[in-house]
Amino acid sequence: MKLAQAPQDVKVNGTFETTEFAVGDINFIVDMFADKVYTKKERAVIRELSCNAHDSQVMAGTTDVPFDVHLPTQLESWFSIRDYGTGLSDEEVRTIFSGIGISTKRNSNDVIGCFGIGSLSPFSVSDSFTVTSYHNGTVNVYNCYRDETRRPVVALLTSSDTDQPNGLEINISVEPKSTYHGGNNWEQEAISVFRHWSVTTPNINSDYVNTELKDNRSYMVETDYYGFTGGYGSMYAVMGNIAYEIDDDMLPHNFRGFDGYVKFELGDLSFDTARENLDDTDGNKTAINDRLSDIHHDLVDDIHQMILSQPSDWDRAVFVERLSFRFCTIINTCKDKDWSLNDYKLPVADGEGNLIYYSQYGKGTGGRLDLSKNVRYFLDKRGYIARVKKAAKESRSTMYVMTQEQIDSYGVPSHLVEDLEVLPKVYRASSGSGGNATKAKVFTYDENAGRYSDNQDFWIEEEVDLTNEVVFVEIRSWRPECSETYPNEGSRMLRVTGNLQIKDNYLKTCRELGIDEPQVVGLKSAFCRSKAFENGNFIRLEDWLMREIKRITPEGFSVPDYDKDDFNLIKLIASAMDQEEAQEIVDSVVKPDGVDLLRVYQYFKLPVEKCHKTRDLINNFLDKYPMLKYTRIYMYDNSECQKAIASYINATFKEDNHNG
């Protein structure tokens, strides 16, 4: 790749004694370029060696042949690349892999390389690697390593005849590391390198990587020159198969935060030595802005053609409705067009034709039909309102109930119009005693409701078998209430006072302790005062949880009881000094089996036997050395204070105490 280097116009008059520029310790320079230049070393190795393989096959005219990439696995812990390009002679191997800044590619924009440091990238992950060169009927195997002074050395191991095609293979012994994304670090970096690869094709040994590359992010609009998802994310400049993230401040205002990529010709942009980032220069900013300015008009035209290609007015309206906000902004800011998105939207109803819909928030009316994805359309019938309300709330979707005239007017396709019969029936649950059933509204708790949802969103009306034990909370205005029907006893911490508390405290506690979670039912306050409630098999959530916690609590379980500030003071003394009594106090605190259970007892302030051993030891210690009661922990960083305390309690400093 040609590098942009400004010509130097310097004239010196007169005769001067000059000194040529000197190069220092080659070992240090190699260390710097191999170890310090790359921030993502695995990615650098894959990128640099793949670029070299690409360039070699471009020069050899073998771009139709895939080059082989072996990513390390647990059983095959090496990385290798085998290209089918020109191969290297013995002299070329020794020159390239034991030198720096040596490149034959700076006079051409047909190839990617330019700096002459990519061959050193394997040294960033290993102190040695092998190079096998297939060149004109001869195969030479070399060991490239750094000697005891860390100078790069190339040693020829074997040489023989071969009928294999020309090319180069580089093999590095490495260990893969797992990542939270699902693959190992080499696989993740390979995905980053090959996401926008073109002209040549990598043949990769990893099914995971191949699947990820095949199922690449879906671009709403993609051409040979750019691709955009329409969502929020990062913009990349793809140049010579390498994707460089573009900082937002280098982008035109209407493209900032755009998720996608733009292709540039080799040499259009300058980048850092590691080929990881674009240079922050006015030249790069101008080139990027000019490119996106041209693309702006093309993108608007491409989206318009996608709209026109839809088979019907309804489909065009749906396409426009679901177009992302960022694409809409790009279209609306383009003045050089004779159309508008409003041209393809459905008409707005007025007067008595207002549309009726139901959502998780209840009934609503409007003049414009919602065409987003989570919407259903029904032909109106009498007697189905309860079904629609319940289904809309549970599914959190919008449901339009329309007359046939409205359906025809808006052109809703017949295959999208549903019969209200498909919605499940709504039942009223009942409970009673002695055969006298009483109708009652029953609501079950929905822990999937959002943190900022309305209180009603946490409760779903449905049929529940009330003949078995029912775990309930009393609700008033869709919120759990500590009302007069709840006995005034027990810890106030163990009272449900909010919908989120059911999930965050009670159900979470069940999961931590391995207790099967109950189905929580909400009962209106009026029902909690009825005869049906009195005769039913109901238990409050608070009482149920206390019962279940006691059931799993082992015999003899107790909670340590002592003043934590006093204990921390003595613990600090024991860590700095040899003092038998202080150490005995520290050793007396042993976490009981079931630390989660201990935390639950302390959090809910449940009644439990207290263990006073540590408290008694602390009190005896402070009675013996009463001046410690007036000492604060923050004073213990002071060595003079520590010496005074040690003298007072007849202690000696530990050898590893640096403050003594």
N, C-alpha and C positions, 0 to 999 in steps of 0.2 A: 504494500500500500504506500502510495506517495504521501510523504509528510509535508505539511505546510511549513516551510522554513523561509523566513524573510531574508532576501539577499543583503549582505553587509556592504555598505558603501563607506569605507573608512580609508582615508588618505593620511599618511604621515610624512611630513617634510623633514628632512635632515637625516643624519646618520646616528643611530642609537644602538646600544648593545642590547640585544634581545635574548629572552630565555623561552625555550619551548615549554608548552604545557606538559606537566609530568603526571603519570598515573601512579598512585600509591600501591599499597599492599593488595595484590589481586585476591588474596584469600578473604580479606575484609569486604572487598567489592562483591565477590560472589556471595558471601554471607548476606550482605545487604540486599542484593537483588533476589536471591533465592528464598530468604527467610523473612525479610522485613517488608518487601514491596506488596505482597498479596495479603489481604485481610481474610479472604476465604480460600484457604489453600487447596482443598479438594476441588473446588470449582475452578480454580486457576489451572490446576493440572489437566483436568478434563478439557477446559476451554483451549488452553495453549496447544496441547498436543493434537486436539481435534482440528484446530485451525491449521496446524502444520500438515496434518493428513489431507485436509481439504485442499490446501494450496498445492500439495504435491500431485494430487490427482487432477487438479485443474491444469497444471503444467504438462502432465502426461496424457491428457485427453481421455482419462478413464472415469469421468464423473458419473457414468452410468453404473459403475461397480460400487456397491456399498463397502465402506471400510468397517472393520470389526472393532467393537468396543466391549471389553470385558470389565464389568464392575465387580469389586470384591464382594464375596459372600462369606458366611461363617466357615464353609468347607473349602472355599477356594479364595484364599486371602491375598489376592493380587489384583492390581489394575493394569490393563494393557490396551494398547491400540495398535492395530495392524492395518496400514493403508496399502493401496495398490497403485502408488504413484511412480515416481522416477527411481526411488532408492537412492543410496548415497555411496560414493566411492570411499575407500579407506581414508584418503586425505580429507574428504568432506566430513566424515564422521568425527575424526580427531579435531578438526578445526571448529566445527559447530558445537560439540558437546564439551569442549574444554576451553572455550573462549566466551567472550561476552561482547554484545554490541555488533556481532557479525551477522549481517543479513544481506541477501541477494534480492530482496523484494521491495526495496524502497523506490524503485523506478517504475512500478506498475500498479495500477489500481484494479488489476484482475485478480490479485491475491490479497490475503488478509494481513499477513505478517509484515513487520516493518522494524521493530526495535532490536531484534536479535537477542532477546533474553528468554523467550519461551522455552528453549531447550533446557534452561536451568530450572524450570518450574518443578520437575520431579525432586530436586534437592530440598524443596520446601516441605516434603512429607517423608523423605527417606534419605539416608546418607549414601545409598547406592542403588543402581538400577541397571538393567541390561538393555542393550540396543542390538537388534538383529537387522542387518541390511541385506536385502536381496537386490543385487545389482549386476545386470548383464551376465547372468549365468553363475554368479558366485554369491555364496551366503557367508557373511562374516558376523560373528557374535562377539560383542564387546561388553566389558564390565565398566560402567562409569561410576566412579566413587570419589570421595574426598579423603585424602590421605591424613596423616597425623597432624599436619599443619592446616587441614581443611582446604587444601588446594585441589581443584577438580582434576581428576586423572582419568584417561581413557586407556583401557588395556584390552588388546585383542586376545580373545580366548581361543577361538577356533576359526578355521577358514576351510571351505569345501565347495565343490561344485553343486549346482542345484538347477532343477527345472521349474522351480516356483516362479511366479510372475514377480516383476520388480516391485519394490516397496520397502517400507520400514516398519518394524515392530518394536515397541518400547514396553517393557514389563517392569512393574514396581511392586515390591512386596509391601502391603499395607494391611491394616486391620479396619474392617467396617465398624461404625458405631451406630447404634440404634437411635432413632429420632422419634418424637411424638407424632410425626406426620404419618407414620405407618411403615416407611422403608428405613434404610440406613442412610447415613450422611452422604455417601457417594451416590446413592440413587437419587436423593433429593437434589443434589447439586447437578447431576446429569439432566434432570428435568429442567432446571433453570437454564442450562447451557443449550440444550437442543430444542427448546420450546419454539424458537423461530428459525430453525436451521433450514437451509435450502441449497439447491444445486447438487450437493453431494448428500449421501444418505448414510447415517450411522446404523450398523447392524448390532443392536445392543442385546446382551444376554439376559436382561432383567425383564420379566413379564410385567412387573409392577411399573417400571419406567415406561415401557411400550404402551401399556394401557393408559397411563396418565397423559402421555403425549398424544395418543389417539383421541382420548376424551378431553382434549384441551378446552379451556374456557370457551364458552359459546359467545362468539362475536355477533351482535345483532346486524352489523354492517361490516362486511369484509371484502376487500378487493386485493389486487396484486400489490397494492402500495400501502394499504393501511387496514386496520381492523379496530372496531370500537364495540364495547358491550353495551354502552349506554348508561352504565352504572358509575358509582363513585370508586376511584382507585388511583392507580399510578399510570402515567404515560411513559412509554418506552420508545427510544430511538433505536431502530434495528439497522445496523450497518455492518456489512461483512459477516453476517450470521450472528453477531454479538448484539445483545439487547442491553442498552444503557438506560437506566432510569433518568427521566428528565425532571429536574427540580421545578416545582410549580412557578417559581419566580422567573423561570426562563420561558414560560408558556404564555401565549395570549390569554387575556382575562377569561374569555368564554370557553377556553379549553382546560382551565385549571381544575384539577381534581378528576379529569376524564380518565376512564379506565380503557386502555387500549395501546396500540403501537402505531408507529409511522416508520416506513422504510426510507433510508437515505442511501445515496450512492457512496461507495468507498471514497474517502477523502473529503466528504462534505463537512464533517465535524471532527474536532480534535478531542483527544481524551488523554487520561493520565497514563503513566508508564505501565501500570498494572492492567490496563484495559478494563478497569472496573467502573470508572466514572467519567462523565464528560467534563471537559475543562469549563470552568465558569468564566467565559470570555464573551465580549461583545459580538465577536464573529459567530460563535455558536448560537447565541441568542437570536441574532439576525437571521441566520440560516433556518432555525427552527420556526421562528415567527413567519418567515416568508413561505415556508413549506406548508404550515397549517393554514395560512391565509388562502393558498391555492386549494387546499383540501376542503376548506369550509364550503365552497361552492359545489365541489364535486360530491361531498357528503350529503348536502341538501338535495341535490339532483338524484342521488342514489336512493335516498329515503322516499322521495316523491315517486320514483319508479316502483318501489316496493308497495306503496299505497295503491297505485294504479293497477298493479298486477293482481290485487285481490279480486275474487270472482263476483262479488255483489256489493251493493251499497252497505248492507249490514256488516260484511267482512271488512270493508274499508273503514267504517266507523269504529269497529272493534280494534282494528290495527292502530288507528290514531289514538283511541282512548287508552290503550296499553303502551303507547310509546313513552319511553322514559322522559322524566322532566328535563334531563340534560340534552336529549335530542330535540325536545320541543324548544328549548332555549336557543340551540344552534339554528334551528329553522326560523324562529321568530326574529333573530338578530340578523338574518340574511335579507338584505333589502333588494337584491337583484333577482327577484322571482315574481311571477304573476299569479301566485296561488297562495292560499292560506290553509292551515289545518282546520279552521272552522268550516271550510267548504265541504269537508267529508264527515262532519259530525251529524248525529241524528237531530231532528227538530226538537224544539222545546214545547211541551204541552202547556196550555194555559186554561184558566177558568175551571170549569167542572171536569176537565180532563186530567186533572192532577193525578199522578201515579201514586199508588199505595204500596208501601213496602214494610217489611219487618226485619229487624236486626237484633243483635244481642242487647241493644238499648231500648227495644220496644218498637212501637208503630211510628212510621214517618210518612210524609208525603213530599212529592217533588215534581218538578216539571221536566227534568231530564232523566233519561233511563241510564242507570249505571251499567257499564259494559265491562267492568273489571272481572278478574278471574273467579273470585269467590262470590258469584252471584247466580241465583237460580230464578227461573221464570215459571209461574203457575197460572193456569186458567182458573178464574174465579168460580167458587162454588159456595153455597151457604153451609154453615155448620162446621167449618174447618179451621176457624181462627185459632183455637187452642193448640191445634197441631202445629200450625205455622209458627206461633210464638215460641213454643217449646223447641222446635227444630232449629229455628234461627238462633236462639240463645245457646243451645248446646253445640251447634256447629260453628257458631260465630260467623255466619255468612249472612248475606243480604238476600231476602226472598221477596220478589215482586209478585203480587196477586193482581192479575190484569184481566180486563174484559176482552172478548174476542175482537171487538172494534179497536181497542188499544194495541193488541197484538198485531193486527193487520196494518194499523197506521204506522207502527214502528218497524214493521217488516221483520219481526222476530221469527227466525227459521222454525219450522214445525218440529224439528227434531230436538229443539231446546226447550219447547213448552212441555211442562210436566203436569201430571194429574195430581191433585192434592191427596188422592188416595194413597200415594206412595209414602206419605209421611206417617210415622208411627202414631198410634192412638195415644191419648193422654188418659191415664188412670188416676183415680183418687184412692189413696190407701186408707185402710181402716184398721182400727183395733178396738177391742172391747172385752167384756167379761160377762160370763153367764149368757152368751148368745145375743147380748144387746150390742150390736156393732155401732160405732159412732164414726161418721165421716170426718176425716181430718186431712188437711193439706200437709204433705210431707216433702221435705227438701233435703237433698244429699249435698254434702260439701264437695266443691270442685277446687282442688288444690292447684289446678293449672291456670286459674284466673290470674291475670297480671297483677303486679304489685300495686299499680295505680288504677286498677279497675274499680268500678262502683261496687258498693257492698253487695248489691243484688246479684252481681256477676258471679259471686262465690257459691250461689245456691241454685240447684237444678231441681225442678219439680218432677218427681217420678214415683213409681210404685215401689214400695218397700214392704217386706214381710215383717210385720210388727209383732208376730207371735213369739219370735225368739228375742233374746236380749238385744236391746237397741241402745247404742251409745249415742247420746244426743247432747246438743247445746241449746239453750234457750235463746231465741233470736227475737229482737224487737227492732223494727225498721231495718231488717236484714243485717243486723249486727248482734253478735253474742252479748248477752246482758247478765250481769251479776245482780239479779233482781231479788225481790223479797221472797221469792219461792225457793231461793238457795239458802240453806242453813248458814248462819254466821259462825262458822268454825273453820279450823284449819288455817293454813298459811294463805295470805292474800296472793302470794306469788303463784299459787296453784289455782288460779281462776282465769278462765278464758275471757278476755276483754276485747278481742278484735279478731277479724277473720284471718288476717295474716298470721296471728299468733298460733292458730290451729296447725298451720303448716310448719312454721318456723320453730315452734317449741315442742308441740305435742307429737306430731307425726315424725318429726326429725328425731326426737328422743326415742320413739319406738324403733326406728331404723338403727340408731346407735346401739341400742341394747338388745337387738334381735327379737323384739316383740312384734308379733303379727299386727299390722295396722288395722284399726277398725274402720268400718264405714260410718262416718259421722253424719248424723241426721240433725237437721235444724227443725225445731218445733216452735211455733208461735207462742207467745206468753199466755194468750187466752187458753190454748189447749193445755198448757202446763198446769192450769188451775181446774181442769175438768175432771169428771169422774172417770172418763176413759183413760186419762193419764194416770190417775191414782191406781187403777186396776191393771194397768199395763206393766210390761216387763222392761222398764226404762232405767238406765243408769247414766248419770252425767259423765261427760268426758273426763272431768277432773277426778271424779271418784274412781272411774274405770282405770285411769292411768296409775293412780296411787295403789290400787289393788294389784295391778299387773307388776308394778315395780317391787312391791313387797313380796310377790310370789316368786320372783327370781333372785331376791336378796338372800345370800347365803347366811346360815346361822352364825351368830357371833360377829356379824359385820358391824363395824363402828367407824365413826368419822373422827379423825384427830382434832383435838380442841386445844388451841394455844394462840397466844398473841403473835401474829406474823411479824410485826415490827421487832418485838423482842427476839424472836427466833432468828431473824435475818442478822441482827446485831451479833448474836452469839455464833452464828454460822460464819460470819466474816472473821471473828476472832479465831475460830477453829481452823480456818483456811490459811491464816497467816502465822499462827503460833502453835506450839505444842502445849496443850492444856487439856488434861485428862477429862475434867468435868464438862468443858465446852464440847469436846469431841463426843462424849456420851450423849449429850443432848441432841447433837446432829444425827448420831446413829439411831436414836430412838424413833425418828420419823421414818417409817417404812410405808410405802404406798401399798394399800391393801389390794388383794386380787379384785380386778374389775375397776380400773381407774375411771372408766366412763360412768359406772354406777356411782362412784364417789362424787364425780362432778355433778351428776343429776341430783343427788341428795342435797348437795351444797347450793346448787342453782335454785331449785324449787323450795329450799328450806324445809325439807320434809323432816318429820320427827324421827330421830334415830339415836341409838346409844352413842354417847360421846366417850372417847378415850382421853383421859386426863394425864396420862403418864408424862408426856412431853411438857405440858403446862406446869406440872408439879416440879419437874426437874429445873425448868427455867426459873420458877419462883424461888426455889431453894438457892439457885446460883446467884440471882440478883439480890436475895437477902444476904448472902455471904459477902457479895461485892456491891454494896448499895450505890456507890458512885457511878456505876455503869448505867444506872437508870437515867442519868442526866447527860449521857453521851449520845451523840447523833451519828448515824452511819456516815454521813458526808465527811466527818472529821477523820475517817479512817484512811483516807488517801494521804494524810499528813504523817510522815515518818516519826516526827517528834511525839505526836499524839499516840502512835502505836507503841513507841518505847515506854511512854508513861503507863499505858494500859498493861503492857507486858510486865512491868515492874510491880504494878498494883495487884495483879492476879497470879504472880509467881509463874510466869510463862516464859518460854524461850522461842525465838524466831525460828521458823523452818528455813532450811538451806535455800529453797527455791523462792523464798519471799524477797522480792527485789526492793520492797519498801522498808525493810527492817534496818 
